Amino acid sequence: MKRILVFSMAVLLCGLVVYAIAYDRPLLVDFAPEPVPEAQPRTQIRIALYDWTENLEVKNAINQYNKTNPDGIEISIMNISTDVYDDTLNMLMTSGQGPDVFSVDNAWLATYVNKGYLANLSSALTPGDMNRFPDWARAYAESSLFKGGIYFMPSSIETVRLIYNKQLFRIAGLDPELPPATFADMKSAAGKISQAGVGVNKYGFALAAGDSQYSLQTGLELSNTYSGVYLYNYRSGYYDLNGYKPWLQMLLDMKAQGSLYPGETLLKRNSALRQFADGNIGMMYVTSKDYVKLQEYMPKDDWGVAMPPVTEASKLGAGALMMIPHSPLVVNSAAADREAAIKVWTFLQSEEFLTILFHQALALPVVDGILNLPNMAPGLAHFTEFYPTAADSIYPLPPQIMDQYDPSTVSIEPRDAGDRPRLQLYLQIISGEKSLSEALSGETARLNQMLDIAATGYSFKHEEYIYPGFDPKDPLKAQSLEQILSLEKK
């Protein structure tokens, strides 16, 4: 038996040897994986947006773009706080560390163009691209202020409105369908609401001055255009802040009578919106982009939307209510891959992306047809009251002198630059630190001195910001002195 077993094993071994020689290959199966092709390098484009980026649908749209675009582009969102967005952006651009595609405040557009920060998009825009936008948007983008190039296209706008709590109006004995039309009406209504709410912390009016750049520009500077008042006199080409005395005096009176929500200099925008939603604030100024946050807080009472009150009844219709292009998107002239950056800019300006913004009530697009789309969510019914009307208008750009930033200087706090000193002055007036008339006159003189100094430089031409025939009722018809002189030469 043993011999048979040994013989069998020998035969089997011989067979294996013969098989190996015959086929001349290893006996074991080769499990080596196929070589994996190298991943194609992706082009990262950094973007900075003043808002929108926290919305889930916007995030999904950007993630989908990253997955499906055929150009290997990956959008990376820079996280810049809205509270210090302009200051941070200015410092990043000055130091050469700016994002590739970003939104920029309208007031800084001409300065950014003069400093060479922005890429000229003229060659990337076809006539079909331009025709998507209304006449005013094309004229705005092609203004002589921008040195013959097209550096942006305003794709959406913001409108300013007064919102008010109808239930608090009823409790105070006010007609909930009759919002205040004048400053006197608003001060009176605020007083009655606060008086009726004594002991239960109800206040007639709130100013979220903790976000001063946004709230004061909205509530003070934008809303007063409806009374024909603005900080910059387009006809003379100089500043005059004295027209804001009635509005600031109204705030001082509200504060004295206890109808202004307390802690106004520290009150943040979102906190004020939450307090309004909770039924603790009777009235406040908002813009169309505040609507989403207000809806998130789910107002418990019925509320209304109205045009801002005017200085006095005789001023109704004295000026169009200023609406502003939502911080336009631009491309950094120093972007490492400008072609890829322009493709991202084009995606963010596309009808598909703008439609997402509209359906989320994040923007009021000006591209033809989007505002007429059906199927707005039932919870967004009030959003239509923020749509632009015949009483709203875009205005020409006022001058903006950009203070220099030293990138080697480290500062924890935002520096005094651009609009900040003026807005801080308003706060000092409201808090009682400075007298109303003296402070406004002093700031008017300072701003005009800055203009005169800027006019001695090579990049600022004062005549581009002077509109001799300016009509506040029809701001878009204005022609600058520079344009008039150019036509006369022809």
Salt bridges, closest charged atoms under 4 A:
ASP51 OD2 - LYS289 NZ 3.63
ASP51 OD1 - HIS326 NE2 3.02
GLU54 OE1 - LYS59 NZ 3.73
ASP71 OD1 - LYS343 NZ 3.07
GLU74 OE1 - ARG42 NE 3.68
ASP83 OD2 - LYS268 NZ 3.30
ASP87 OD2 - ARG420 NH2 2.42
ASP135 OD1 - ARG138 NH2 2.41
GLU158 OE2 - LYS289 NZ 3.73
GLU158 OE2 - HIS326 ND1 3.48
GLU177 OE2 - LYS166 NZ 3.19
ASP211 OD1 - LYS268 NZ 3.60
GLU221 OE2 - ARG422 NE 2.67
ASP253 OD2 - LYS187 NZ 3.14
GLU264 OE2 - LYS255 NZ 2.94
ASP290 OD2 - ARG269 NH2 2.78
GLU296 OE1 - LYS293 NZ 3.26
ASP302 OD2 - ARG170 NH2 3.86
GLU339 OE2 - LYS343 NZ 3.80
GLU385 OE2 - HIS382 ND1 2.48
ASP392 OD1 - ARG161 NH1 3.05
ASP419 OD1 - ARG422 NH1 3.13
GLU443 OE2 - ARG446 NH2 2.93
GLU464 OE2 - LYS147 NZ 3.48
ASP474 OD2 - LYS477 NZ 3.47
GLU482 OE2 - LYS461 NZ 3.10
